[in-house]
Amino acid sequence: MEKKSEADWAYTIIEEKGGPVFYRDLIEEIIKRMNKPKDVKTMASIYTRINIDNRLNHIGEGYWVLREQ
């Protein structure tokens, strides 16, 4: 089984929720599912990875959705 990246987990979580997800909730859920430490460095790294993934779209006010295909 292939290991999921932070961005893959973000995609999965947003897809499961079926709508916008607040960035902090998204990052905390990724940390939980990947069993990573909940510290500033990890959170910043995950946010960066989410930000550069073209499957995800920031819609303002801290919310993320899946980009329209």
C-alpha positions, 0 to 999 in steps of 0.5 A: 500500500502506498503511503499518503502524503500530507496533501493526499490526506488533505484531499481525502479529508476534504472529500470526506467532509463534502465541503469547505474545511477550516485550515486548522481543523484540516491540519490537525486531522492530518497530524492525527491520521499521520501520527505526527507531532503537533508542533509549530514546525509540523503545522507550518510544513503541512500548511505549505504542502497543502498550499502548493498542491494544485488539487486544493483551493483556498477560498478565503477566511482560512477555508480549503476545498477541492479544486473544480476539475 
